[in-house]
Amino acid sequence: MKINIKCTKATVIRTALLIFALINNCLVLFGYNIMPFDDEEITQVVSAAFTGVTSLMAWWKNNSFSEEAHKADRHLKEMKNLKKNKTEEK
């Protein structure tokens, strides 16, 4: 019997990281620390990662502040909906 499982690279990576995290937690519970980092280093890395992710999100997303920008966003959304509806009708 052959099992055919289809998954993406991202799924495999997330699953592997989850397994690693679970094994690490079990080892820490029993007094073994396999990651050679202290709490301060982990805090710095988490803080830098948080800053990096939020910076990328703020840069990538369209941040409309003025009323004209909000109108343009609504117009763009309407145009995308029209295009979507035309392609669905075909």
C-alpha positions in Angstrom: 0.0 0.0 0.0 1.4 3.3 -1.1 0.5 6.6 0.7 0.5 9.6 -1.6 1.1 12.7 0.5 1.4 16.1 -1.3 2.7 19.0 0.7 4.7 22.1 0.0 8.3 22.9 1.1 6.8 25.4 3.6 4.7 22.7 5.2 7.7 20.4 5.6 9.8 23.3 7.1 7.0 24.3 9.5 6.6 20.7 10.6 10.3 20.1 11.1 10.6 23.3 13.2 7.6 22.2 15.3 9.2 18.8 15.9 12.5 20.5 16.8 10.7 22.9 19.2 8.8 20.0 20.9 12.0 18.0 21.3 13.8 21.0 22.7 11.0 21.7 25.2 11.1 18.1 26.4 14.8 18.3 26.8 14.6 21.6 28.7 12.0 20.1 31.0 14.5 17.4 31.9 17.4 19.9 32.5 19.2 19.6 29.1 19.7 22.7 27.1 20.8 21.8 23.6 20.7 25.4 22.3 23.8 27.3 23.4 22.0 30.7 23.9 21.3 32.6 27.0 18.1 34.5 27.7 19.6 37.9 26.8 20.7 36.6 23.3 17.3 35.1 22.6 15.6 38.3 23.6 17.8 40.3 21.3 17.1 37.9 18.4 13.4 37.9 19.0 13.4 41.7 19.2 15.4 42.1 16.0 13.1 39.6 14.2 10.0 41.4 15.4 11.4 44.7 14.2 12.4 43.3 10.9 9.1 41.6 10.2 7.0 44.7 11.2 9.3 46.9 9.1 8.8 44.7 6.1 5.1 44.6 6.6 4.8 48.4 6.9 7.0 48.9 3.8 5.2 46.3 1.7 1.6 47.2 2.5 -0.1 50.3 1.0 -0.4 52.8 3.9 -3.0 55.3 2.8 -3.2 58.3 5.1 -5.0 61.0 3.1 -8.6 61.0 1.9 -7.4 61.1 -1.7 -5.4 57.9 -1.1 -8.5 56.2 0.5 -10.5 57.2 -2.6 -7.8 55.8 -4.8 -7.8 52.5 -2.8 -11.6 52.2 -3.2 -11.3 52.9 -6.9 -8.6 50.3 -7.3 -10.7 47.7 -5.4 -13.7 48.4 -7.6 -11.6 48.0 -10.7 -10.2 44.7 -9.5 -13.7 43.5 -8.7 -14.9 44.5 -12.2 -12.0 42.6 -13.7 -12.7 39.6 -11.5 -16.4 39.5 -12.4 -15.5 39.8 -16.2 -13.2 36.8 -16.0 -15.8 34.8 -14.0 -18.4 35.4 -16.6 -16.3 33.9 -19.4 
